[in-house]
Amino acid sequence: MAAANQDTSRPQNTRAIMTFLREHAPFSSMDDTHLAHFAEHATLRFYADEDVVLSPDDGVVKRFYIVKQGRIRGERHNEKEDRAETTFEISQGECFPLAALIGERPTRTLHRASGDTFCLSIEQKAFITLFSESEPFRDFCLRGVSSLLDQVNQRIQSKAMASIGSSNSLDTPLERYALRNPIVCSPDLPVRKAVARMHENNVGSIIITDDNRHPKGIFTLRDLRTMIAEERGPLDTPIRQVMTADPCCLPSTADAFEAAMLMAEHHFAHLCVIDEENHLIGVVSERDLFSLQRVDLVNLARTIGTATHLRTLVSLRTDVSRLVDSMLAHGADSGQVVKIITTLNDVTVRRVLELNLKKNDPGIPFTWLTFGSEGRQEQTLLTDQDNGILFETPEGMTEDQVREKLLPFARKVNDELAECGFTLCKGNIMASNPKLCLSDREWDDWFVRFIDASTPQNLVYSSIFLDMRSVFGPTEPLHRLLEKVLDRIRKNALFQKMLAGNALQRKPPLTMFRNFRYLNDEKKHSLDLKRQGLAPFVESVRVFALAHGVEAANTLERMDALSRKGVFDAKDANAWKEAYSLIQAIRMRAHQEMLDRGEELTNYIDPDDLNPLDRRILRESFRQAQRLQQKLEVTYQL
């Protein structure tokens, strides 16, 4: 009752603004005193259609805006076409320009009224007060920072070009798409009639289902072209004979990012969306996912995956950097971007292997393994090779005879990957190393020795092999190997403790008083974001994951699994995931800036080059790494 009386005692204009704010996040979660502070310091201004609200020419941003009525569109100059290009449009209740304001810099985007528009705005001082005093508002700002890099518009607020349609993002569940009723047919329908049905409905695919509406196959216009070009039969052929059987399906709860990754990895342009009982409910196409994006992830992956020459793969690596820049600038968070990079790296590695198999097939089936950051699906643009080979020894051959055939092939692949930008590993952790080209039995023996007779010294070198996955070849041999490895580690408390002790060698770069602790080498006044920032998370989480039988190698996925198992408190897991992602985001931003300046990529940054808010966030992220290491110390009594 007191709150209501306090509300009515405020001026009518203040109350009206507070009522408006309560309808929109994050203000809907904020205390009335903070809403009142905003309202009392707010200015309402009208902008006619095409009026410029905010421009890069205005200098460092000093005000925080909310669209009260109407729309604001963001424009950037397209130098190639010499024209203004709309990058996003925001409407009632959405804010701008958060990235520039918290970065203490000019906006890189011209903000223009799209129709008659009213905006509320507050000065920087009032913004700082809200940031300091309101936890929901501060959390909103920090979540924005985690998905903003230098040129990125605030992901929560804007409908950027990497969005899925005009109002969806890469995190949008597939069930929220305006999925049309998919065009379906029975397996016995002639191709001619199926194509006519596709033409009538103006779609590029038709799904073949059984009587229970379970997807059994898919037929696309690309399949039709192939059928005609290769003369695979008359158009009266039953579609079951020419369809792609067992089409790729995702549940309706999966998000757009999962769909994009799946398409990029397997080079197809359509996938089925199904419910819990495997009933078809819709179809998502590559065009749906990238309708507003200038750089098409799926198309780039397909181009890499079908390249016919090494020189083509080498030239396409610059497109990977451009795609990363675009995805960062249009809504992808750091976790998604490293998976994008890893997916494209996987496609490149597979294509190099395929091209070499065509020229010089060793005649021995093998699984190409990857370790470390690539094994964890956490690579950035700065990467080297960490790979190996697992093979099953054919009857009548010895392991050394198999190795004799595989090693020259592996050496050629390693060299060509280096030409593609994957630098040769200085520690020789590569498939061309005879010690890493092993049979399933030899790998098993290697892990037995590693786990049962490990020392702190060889743990430093060998822990990289605990983050492994297959990139090419049969996956079952690795799955069997990992099952045995995880079982041994679960039963070996001494190994776990040694692994934990090794993880604690990588301390976050904070002093007792939460100042930065700089490197003691030639890189004075700098931090190594990989070794000092990310490694404490990666190595601590790895220990908990292996001890509790988590097969996933990705650090964020391991944290999720440990939270589900009750090993991590959910709030702690979220805080650690956020901190890890923030450090990764700052690292990727630094890499993009180095590329822009034509510099060699490194993991070093000078904190003085960061704005005050980024420095504050980095300190908090390192503090979370300390908390995680403290949990490791307590668990293993170190």
C-alpha positions in Angstrom: 0.0 0.0 0.0 2.9 2.3 0.8 4.4 1.7 -2.6 1.1 2.6 -4.3 0.9 5.8 -2.3 4.4 6.7 -3.2 3.6 6.1 -6.9 0.6 8.4 -6.8 2.6 11.1 -5.1 4.9 11.3 -8.1 4.2 13.7 -11.0 1.8 12.4 -13.6 4.5 12.5 -16.3 6.9 10.4 -14.2 4.2 7.9 -13.5 3.3 7.7 -17.2 7.0 7.0 -18.1 7.2 4.4 -15.3 4.1 2.6 -16.6 5.6 2.5 -20.1 8.9 1.1 -18.8 7.3 -1.7 -16.8 6.0 -3.1 -20.1 9.5 -3.8 -21.4 12.6 -5.8 -20.3 14.8 -5.2 -18.4 12.8 -2.4 -16.9 9.9 -4.8 -16.0 12.3 -6.4 -13.4 13.6 -3.1 -11.9 12.6 -1.5 -8.6 10.2 1.5 -8.7 12.9 3.8 -7.3 15.2 3.0 -10.2 12.3 3.4 -12.7 11.5 6.7 -11.1 15.2 7.8 -11.4 15.0 7.0 -15.1 11.7 8.8 -15.5 12.8 11.9 -13.6 15.9 12.3 -15.7 14.3 11.4 -19.1 13.8 13.7 -22.0 11.1 12.9 -24.6 11.8 14.0 -28.2 10.0 13.7 -31.5 11.8 12.7 -34.7 10.1 13.1 -38.0 10.4 10.4 -40.7 14.1 10.1 -41.9 15.4 12.4 -39.1 18.9 11.4 -37.9 18.7 10.5 -34.2 22.3 9.5 -33.6 25.3 9.6 -36.0 29.0 8.5 -35.8 29.8 12.1 -36.5 28.3 13.1 -33.1 31.4 11.8 -31.3 31.4 9.8 -28.1 27.9 8.7 -27.2 26.5 10.6 -24.1 22.9 9.5 -24.0 20.9 6.2 -23.7 17.8 6.0 -25.8 14.5 4.0 -25.7 12.0 4.0 -28.5 8.8 5.2 -27.0 6.8 5.1 -30.2 7.7 4.4 -33.8 10.8 2.7 -35.2 14.5 3.4 -35.5 16.6 1.8 -38.2 20.4 1.4 -38.2 22.3 2.2 -41.3 25.9 1.6 -42.3 27.7 2.6 -45.5 28.2 -0.3 -48.0 31.5 0.8 -49.6 31.4 -1.8 -52.3 28.0 -0.6 -53.5 28.4 3.0 -52.3 25.1 3.1 -50.6 23.5 3.1 -47.1 22.6 -0.4 -45.9 20.0 -1.1 -43.2 21.6 -3.4 -40.6 18.7 -3.5 -38.1 15.4 -2.0 -37.1 14.2 -1.5 -33.6 10.8 -0.6 -32.2 8.9 0.3 -29.1 10.6 -0.5 -25.8 14.0 -1.3 -27.4 17.2 0.5 -26.5 20.2 2.0 -28.3 23.2 2.5 -28.6 24.3 0.2 -25.7 27.5 -1.0 -27.3 28.8 2.5 -28.0 27.7 3.9 -24.6 29.3 1.2 -22.5 32.3 1.2 -24.8 32.7 5.0 -24.4 33.0 5.6 -28.1 31.0 7.0 -31.0 28.4 4.7 -32.5 29.4 3.0 -35.7 25.8 3.0 -36.9 23.7 5.9 -38.1 20.3 5.7 -36.3 17.4 7.2 -38.3 13.7 7.6 -37.6 11.6 5.3 -39.7 8.3 7.1 -39.7 7.2 9.6 -37.0 9.0 8.5 -33.8 9.3 9.5 -30.2 12.3 8.5 -28.1 13.0 8.8 -24.3 16.6 9.4 -23.4 18.8 9.9 -20.3 22.3 11.4 -20.0 25.3 9.2 -19.3 25.4 10.2 -15.6 21.9 8.9 -15.0 22.7 5.7 -17.0 25.8 5.1 -14.8 23.7 5.5 -11.6 21.2 2.9 -12.9 24.0 0.6 -13.9 25.6 0.9 -10.4 22.4 0.6 -8.3 20.0 -1.7 -10.3 21.0 -5.3 -10.5 18.5 -6.2 -13.3 19.7 -3.3 -15.3 23.3 -4.1 -14.7 22.7 -7.8 -15.6 21.0 -6.7 -18.8 24.1 -4.5 -19.7 26.5 -7.3 -18.8 24.6 -9.9 -20.9 24.8 -7.4 -23.7 28.6 -7.1 -23.3 29.0 -10.8 -23.5 27.6 -10.9 -27.0 29.0 -7.5 -28.2 32.3 -7.1 -29.8 33.6 -3.8 -31.0 31.2 -3.4 -33.9 28.3 -5.3 -32.5 24.8 -3.9 -31.8 23.2 -5.0 -28.6 21.9 -8.5 -29.3 18.9 -8.5 -27.0 17.6 -5.3 -28.4 18.3 -5.3 -32.1 17.0 -7.4 -34.9 20.3 -7.7 -36.7 21.2 -9.1 -40.1 22.2 -12.5 -38.7 18.8 -12.8 -37.3 16.4 -15.5 -38.5 13.8 -13.4 -40.2 13.0 -9.9 -39.0 12.4 -10.7 -35.3 14.1 -14.0 -34.5 17.7 -14.6 -33.5 20.1 -17.6 -33.7 18.8 -18.6 -30.3 15.2 -18.8 -31.5 13.6 -22.2 -31.0 12.5 -23.8 -34.3 8.9 -24.1 -32.9 8.6 -20.3 -32.9 9.1 -20.1 -36.6 6.1 -19.3 -38.8 6.5 -22.8 -40.3 4.2 -23.4 -43.2 2.4 -26.7 -43.4 5.1 -28.8 -45.1 4.3 -30.2 -48.5 4.3 -34.0 -48.2 3.6 -37.0 -50.3 3.5 -40.8 -50.1 6.5 -42.9 -51.2 4.6 -44.3 -54.2 3.8 -40.9 -55.8 5.5 -40.4 -59.2 8.2 -37.8 -59.4 6.2 -35.9 -62.0 3.3 -35.4 -59.6 5.6 -34.6 -56.7 7.3 -31.9 -58.6 4.0 -30.5 -59.8 2.9 -30.3 -56.1 6.1 -28.4 -55.3 5.5 -26.0 -58.1 1.9 -25.3 -57.1 3.1 -24.5 -53.6 6.2 -22.6 -54.6 8.6 -24.6 -52.4 12.0 -26.2 -53.0 11.4 -29.5 -51.2 8.8 -32.1 -50.6 8.8 -34.5 -47.6 8.0 -38.2 -48.1 6.1 -39.5 -45.1 4.4 -42.7 -44.0 0.8 -43.0 -42.9 1.7 -41.7 -39.4 3.4 -38.6 -40.8 6.8 -39.8 -39.9 9.5 -38.4 -42.4 10.9 -41.1 -44.5 12.7 -39.1 -47.2 13.1 -35.7 -48.8 13.2 -34.7 -52.5 14.5 -31.2 -53.5 14.9 -29.2 -56.7 18.6 -30.0 -56.5 17.7 -33.8 -56.5 15.5 -33.2 -59.6 18.4 -31.5 -61.5 20.7 -34.4 -60.6 18.1 -37.0 -61.6 17.6 -35.4 -65.0 21.3 -34.6 -65.6 22.4 -38.2 -64.7 19.4 -39.8 -66.4 18.4 -41.8 -63.3 15.0 -42.7 -64.6 11.7 -41.3 -66.1 9.6 -38.8 -64.3 7.0 -41.5 -63.7 9.5 -43.2 -61.3 8.1 -43.6 -57.7 9.7 -40.9 -55.6 10.9 -43.5 -53.0 13.5 -44.6 -55.6 15.1 -41.2 -56.0 14.5 -39.5 -52.6 17.1 -38.9 -50.0 16.1 -41.5 -47.4 16.2 -40.8 -43.6 16.2 -36.9 -43.8 17.9 -35.0 -41.1 15.5 -34.0 -38.4 15.6 -31.7 -35.3 13.0 -31.4 -32.5 11.0 -28.3 -32.4 12.8 -27.2 -29.2 16.1 -27.0 -31.0 17.3 -23.5 -31.9 18.2 -21.9 -35.2 21.9 -22.1 -34.4 21.7 -25.9 -34.1 20.0 -26.0 -37.5 22.6 -23.8 -39.1 25.5 -25.9 -37.6 23.9 -29.2 -38.9 23.4 -27.8 -42.4 26.9 -26.4 -42.5 28.4 -29.7 -41.3 26.5 -32.0 -43.7 26.1 -29.6 -46.7 22.3 -29.8 -47.1 19.8 -27.0 -47.4 16.7 -28.4 -45.8 15.9 -30.2 -42.5 12.7 -31.5 -41.0 11.2 -30.2 -37.7 9.5 -32.9 -35.7 7.6 -33.2 -32.4 8.2 -35.6 -29.5 6.6 -38.5 -31.4 8.6 -38.0 -34.5 5.7 -36.5 -36.4 6.6 -33.9 -39.1 5.5 -30.4 -38.2 7.6 -28.3 -40.5 10.6 -27.7 -42.7 13.4 -25.2 -42.3 15.5 -24.2 -45.3 18.9 -22.6 -45.6 17.1 -19.5 -47.0 15.0 -19.3 -43.8 18.1 -19.2 -41.6 20.1 -16.7 -43.7 17.4 -14.5 -45.3 18.9 -11.3 -43.9 22.5 -12.2 -43.6 25.2 -11.1 -46.0 27.5 -14.0 -45.4 25.9 -17.4 -45.6 27.5 -20.0 -43.2 25.9 -23.0 -44.9 26.9 -21.8 -48.4 30.5 -21.1 -47.3 30.7 -24.6 -45.7 29.4 -26.2 -48.9 31.9 -24.2 -51.0 34.8 -25.4 -48.8 33.4 -29.0 -48.7 33.2 -29.2 -52.5 36.5 -27.4 -53.4 38.5 -29.3 -56.0 41.9 -27.7 -55.4 44.0 -26.9 -52.4 44.5 -23.3 -53.7 40.7 -22.8 -53.5 40.7 -23.9 -49.8 43.6 -21.5 -49.1 41.7 -18.6 -50.7 38.5 -19.4 -48.8 40.2 -18.9 -45.4 39.8 -15.2 -45.7 36.0 -15.7 -46.1 36.0 -17.5 -42.8 37.4 -14.4 -41.1 34.8 -12.3 -42.9 32.1 -14.6 -41.7 33.3 -14.4 -38.1 33.3 -10.6 -38.3 29.8 -10.6 -39.7 28.4 -13.1 -37.1 30.0 -11.2 -34.3 28.5 -8.0 -35.6 25.0 -9.4 -36.1 24.1 -11.3 -32.9 26.2 -14.5 -32.5 27.7 -14.9 -29.0 31.2 -16.1 -28.4 30.2 -19.7 -27.8 28.4 -19.8 -31.1 31.3 -18.1 -33.0 33.9 -20.6 -31.8 31.6 -23.4 -32.9 31.2 -21.7 -36.3 35.0 -21.5 -36.6 35.4 -25.1 -35.5 32.7 -26.3 -37.9 34.4 -24.6 -40.9 37.8 -25.9 -39.7 36.3 -29.4 -39.6 34.9 -29.0 -43.1 38.3 -27.8 -44.3 40.2 -30.7 -42.7 37.8 -33.2 -44.1 38.1 -31.7 -47.6 42.0 -31.8 -47.4 41.7 -35.4 -46.4 39.3 -36.2 -49.2 41.4 -34.5 -51.9 44.5 -36.5 -50.7 42.5 -39.7 -50.6 41.6 -39.2 -54.3 45.3 -38.7 -55.2 47.0 -41.2 -52.9 44.7 -43.4 -50.9 46.8 -45.5 -48.5 44.1 -48.2 -48.6 43.7 -48.4 -44.8 40.5 -47.2 -43.1 41.3 -44.7 -40.3 39.8 -42.1 -38.0 41.3 -38.6 -38.0 41.4 -37.4 -34.4 41.7 -33.8 -33.2 42.8 -32.7 -29.7 42.8 -29.6 -27.6 40.8 -26.6 -28.5 39.7 -28.1 -31.8 38.7 -31.3 -29.9 36.7 -29.1 -27.6 35.1 -27.1 -30.5 36.6 -23.9 -29.1 38.9 -22.7 -31.8 39.4 -19.0 -32.7 41.1 -17.6 -35.8 44.5 -18.2 -34.1 45.0 -22.0 -34.2 47.6 -24.6 -34.8 47.3 -28.3 -35.5 46.7 -30.9 -32.8 45.7 -34.2 -34.5 46.3 -37.9 -34.7 45.2 -41.1 -36.3 43.3 -44.1 -34.9 43.2 -47.3 -37.0 42.1 -50.9 -36.7 44.8 -53.2 -37.9 43.6 -55.3 -40.9 44.0 -59.0 -40.7 47.3 -60.2 -42.0 49.1 -56.9 -41.3 51.1 -55.6 -38.4 50.6 -52.2 -36.8 54.0 -51.0 -38.1 53.0 -52.0 -41.6 49.8 -50.0 -41.4 51.8 -47.0 -40.0 54.2 -47.3 -42.9 51.3 -46.7 -45.3 49.5 -44.0 -43.3 52.4 -41.7 -42.2 53.4 -40.3 -45.6 49.7 -39.6 -46.2 49.4 -37.9 -42.8 52.6 -35.8 -43.5 51.1 -34.5 -46.7 47.8 -33.7 -45.0 49.6 -31.8 -42.2 51.6 -29.8 -44.7 48.5 -28.9 -46.7 46.6 -27.9 -43.6 49.5 -25.6 -42.8 49.0 -23.9 -46.2 45.4 -23.4 -45.2 46.3 -21.5 -42.1 46.5 -24.3 -39.5 50.1 -23.8 -38.4 52.2 -26.9 -37.7 52.3 -27.8 -34.0 55.6 -26.9 -32.4 55.2 -29.8 -30.0 54.7 -32.2 -32.9 51.3 -33.2 -31.8 50.3 -34.2 -35.3 49.2 -37.3 -37.2 52.5 -37.5 -39.0 54.2 -38.3 -35.7 54.5 -42.1 -35.4 53.7 -41.8 -31.7 50.2 -40.4 -32.6 49.4 -42.7 -35.5 48.2 -45.7 -33.5 45.9 -48.7 -33.6 43.0 -48.9 -31.3 45.0 -51.4 -29.1 48.0 -49.0 -29.0 45.8 -46.0 -28.1 44.2 -48.1 -25.3 47.7 -49.1 -24.0 48.8 -45.4 -24.2 46.0 -44.3 -22.0 46.5 -47.1 -19.5 50.1 -46.0 -19.1 49.1 -42.3 -19.0 46.4 -42.8 -16.3 48.1 -45.5 -14.1 51.7 -44.2 -14.2 51.3 -40.4 -14.8 53.6 -37.8 -13.3 52.9 -34.1 -12.8 55.5 -33.4 -15.6 53.9 -35.6 -18.3 50.4 -34.3 -17.4 51.4 -30.9 -18.7 52.1 -32.4 -22.1 49.5 -35.1 -22.2 46.3 -33.6 -20.8 45.5 -32.2 -24.3 44.6 -35.8 -25.3 41.8 -35.8 -22.8 39.9 -33.4 -25.1 39.6 -35.5 -28.3 37.0 -36.2 -31.0 36.9 -37.6 -34.5 36.7 -35.3 -37.5 36.9 -37.9 -40.3 36.4 -41.6 -40.6 34.4 -44.1 -38.5 33.4 -42.8 -35.1 32.7 -46.1 -33.3 36.4 -46.9 -32.6 36.9 -43.6 -30.7 33.6 -44.0 -28.8 34.8 -47.4 -27.6 38.2 -46.0 -26.6 36.6 -43.1 -24.7 34.3 -45.3 -22.8 37.3 -47.3 -21.4 39.2 -44.1 -20.7 36.4 -42.5 -18.8 35.8 -45.6 -16.8 39.5 -45.8 -15.8 39.6 -42.2 -14.7 36.4 -42.5 -12.7 38.0 -45.3 -10.7 41.4 -43.6 -10.3 41.2 -41.0 -7.5 45.0 -40.5 -7.5 45.0 -39.6 -11.2 42.1 -37.2 -10.7 44.0 -35.5 -7.8 47.1 -35.1 -10.0 45.0 -33.7 -12.8 43.5 -31.2 -10.4 46.9 -30.2 -9.1 48.0 -29.6 -12.7 44.9 -27.5 -13.4 45.7 -25.3 -10.5 49.1 -24.3 -12.0 47.2 -21.9 -14.3 46.2 -19.1 -12.0 43.9 -16.3 -13.1 45.9 -13.0 -13.4 44.5 -11.3 -10.3 46.4 -10.0 -7.2 45.0 -10.2 -3.7 43.6 -6.8 -4.1 41.9 -7.7 -7.5 44.5 -5.8 -9.6 45.8 -7.4 -12.7 48.9 -9.6 -12.4 50.9 -9.1 -15.5 53.2 -11.6 -17.3 56.9 -11.7 -16.2 58.4 -11.9 -19.7 59.0 -9.7 -22.7 55.2 -9.0 -22.9 55.3 -6.6 -20.0 52.0 -5.0 -19.0 50.0 -7.7 -20.9 47.8 -10.6 -20.1 47.6 -13.9 -22.0 43.8 -14.4 -22.4 44.2 -18.1 -23.4 46.7 -19.3 -20.8 45.7 -17.0 -17.9 42.1 -16.4 -18.7 40.5 -19.4 -20.4 42.8 -22.2 -19.3 41.8 -22.0 -15.6 38.2 -22.7 -16.7 39.0 -25.3 -19.3 41.4 -27.4 -17.1 39.3 -27.2 -13.9 36.1 -28.1 -15.7 37.9 -31.0 -17.5 38.8 -32.6 -14.1 35.2 -32.5 -12.8 33.9 -33.8 -16.2 36.2 -36.7 -16.4 35.7 -37.6 -12.8 31.9 -37.8 -13.3 31.9 -39.6 -16.7 31.0 -36.6 -18.9 31.9 -37.6 -22.5 31.4 -34.1 -24.0 34.7 -32.3 -24.6 33.3 -28.7 -25.0 33.8 -26.7 -21.9 30.4 -25.0 -21.9 28.7 -28.4 -22.6 30.7 -30.0 -19.8 29.5 -27.3 -17.4 25.9 -27.9 -18.4 26.3 -31.6 -17.9 27.9 -31.1 -14.5 25.1 -28.8 -13.5 22.6 -31.5 -14.5 24.4 -34.1 -12.5 24.4 -31.8 -9.4 28.2 -31.5 -9.3 27.9 -27.7 -10.0 25.3 -25.5 -8.4 23.2 -24.1 -11.3 23.9 -20.5 -10.3 27.6 -21.2 -10.1 27.6 -22.9 -13.4 25.8 -20.0 -15.1 28.3 -17.5 -13.6 31.3 -19.6 -14.7 29.8 -20.0 -18.2 29.2 -16.3 -18.5 32.7 -15.4 -17.3 34.3 -17.9 -19.6 32.3 -16.6 -22.6 33.2 -13.0 -21.7 36.9 -13.7 -21.8 36.5 -15.6 -25.1 34.5 -12.6 -26.5 37.2 -10.1 -25.5 39.8 -12.4 -27.0 37.9 -12.7 -30.3 37.4 -8.9 -30.5 41.2 -8.5 -30.0 41.8 -11.0 -32.9 39.5 -9.1 -35.2 41.2 -5.8 -34.4 44.6 -7.4 -35.0 43.4 -8.6 -38.4 42.1 -5.1 -39.2 45.5 -3.7 -38.4 47.3 -6.4 -40.4 49.1 -7.7 -37.3 50.0 -11.2 -36.4 47.4 -12.8 -34.2 48.3 -13.3 -30.5 46.4 -14.0 -27.3 48.0 -11.0 -25.5 46.1 -7.9 -24.5 47.0 -4.8 -22.5 44.2 -4.1 -20.1 44.9 -0.4 -20.4 43.6 -0.6 -24.0 40.2 -1.6 -22.7 37.5 0.8 -21.6 36.8 0.9 -17.8 33.7 -1.3 -18.1 35.6 -4.0 -20.0 38.3 -3.9 -17.4 35.8 -4.3 -14.7 34.1 -7.2 -16.5 37.5 -8.9 -17.1 38.3 -8.6 -13.4 35.0 -10.2 -12.4 35.5 -13.0 -14.9 38.9 -13.8 -13.5 37.4 -13.7 -10.0 34.9 -16.4 -11.1 37.9 -18.5 -12.3 39.4 -18.2 -8.9 36.1 -19.4 -7.3 36.1 -22.4 -9.7 39.6 -23.2 -8.7 38.7 -22.9 -5.0 36.0 -25.6 -5.6 38.7 -27.8 -7.2 41.0 -27.2 -4.2 38.4 -28.1 -1.7 37.1 -31.2 -3.7 40.6 -32.7 -4.0 42.0 -31.3 -0.7 44.9 -29.5 -2.5 
